[in-house]
Amino acid sequence: MAAFRLQSLLYTAVLFLLSGGAIPGIAQPAAHPLDPLSGDEMRAAVRALQARPDFPAAARFAVMALNDPPKREILDYRGGSSFIRQVFAVVYDRERNKTFEALVSVKDLQRPRVDSWREIPGVQPLVLEEEDGMIDALVRADERWIAAVKKRGLDPDDVQIDYWAAGTVPPQYRGRRLLRALTFFQGDAANFYGQPIEGLDA
């Protein structure tokens, strides 16, 4: 029994060292100013932002990244010295088609603080993963797209739709959330990107 306990302690010590001294299940502060955000830091930032009375109920987080501390702080850093820890977030309110940027201090994970929150008028955040399914369903239900695929002698079930940013938006479409849907022939190919269907965009 004693040998088993000793083996367990040694196993735990090895895990502790391999994880850089992090204890599983316990939030650990960042060791360096440029360490990537941890899951705990991102969750703390989300909590702080969602607690704001003006945070949109159905908003999506398009970006969540480390906001680099001042360069002087990085250059002067010595192990163990204090440094700023801030999350940069881009939030998209789909219902109102509004984009927001925020900075959240997460040095203290128990008490994160929203340092700034502002709307960025007239801009769109990057493409969101959930929009893939939305675009696929919309395009496949469109009779014009179905007819265009069949006109090329193809079965709609054999093609793949990929979603891209729209790029420059014509004046009449400004203020909308626009994405491009490009069509590729899938068939039995492993990589459908090698078989684009030219002239068939939505």
Disulfide bonds with the S-S distance in Angstrom:
none
